[in-house]
């Protein structure tokens, strides 16, 4: 991995590298920023990417997570003592930038998350993401990042659930949507929040068939999954019920996007994944048959022996970039 290294500055304030500079030790074609702030919104953001990218991906961490850890898991931020290394070679080669916002926490908790109907962050995350996408497109997020027309959103777990809410309620904000282990809230099937987007945008979903958080094991034919009660009983949860990704794919996404019949699934990687490709491959679902809840190899452990990255054999950043490039070039 080709990297650039910058001094780690945990106590740095908003937009800690000077505007117009890429960051200590980084080439001028790369922008590295920490704790960037957008207007009055409380969510701080880290940026890693090409300074004049073809596209920007906004990536939302999972419930209880943070922007630094998810950037590390995706391989874009690597800690080495007092230094932070960035995979500049990959970012330049793909001419892409990633923005990692920090979710907020429900009062009285430290469960940093998003207001996605599954959990609440007590702030207007829809409004924040709308403003963030506008700032990226206009080049006003930070002078170091050029105006970029193409903006996608991706997320893991509760971050993916927030991306799902945006797909339903604010689809014009982003050009493409990707969720890793982050299916839609059950609320998006109810009359009060029914998912009827003004325009159906491309969507790629990944879900592990052995996900102990979403409790998918043995429940692939069950329409509603329930988040493990050990997690769902913590402050900030609103409704722990989420919709089976295949159910939402079949009954909502494909109908909204192309009003078509769902194609037969295809097994790939010797049965490691089962995939559904619909609406000219703009609505795609990947079931990773041996994977759990974690998104990347770096997060594998006792609670998640096999990540979605290991199960697919592809880095999450590559999965995102390949899909977004194909559907929103």
Protein Blocks (a to p, Z undefined) as FASTA:
>chain_A
ZZddddddfkbcehkbaghiabehiafkbccdehiaehjbfbdcdddddfbdfbdcdddd
dehiafklmmmmnopaccehjaccddfklmmmnopadddddddddehiacdcddehjace
hiafklmmmmmmmmmmnopmbmklccdfbdcdddehjlmmmmmmmmmmmmmlpmbdcdeh
iacdfklmgfklpccdfbdcdddddddfkbfklomgoplmpmbdcddfklmmpghiablc
dcdfklmmmmmmmmmmnopacdddddeehhlaccddeehhlaccdddfkbcfbfbfklgc
fklmbafklmnopafklmmmmmmmmmmZZ
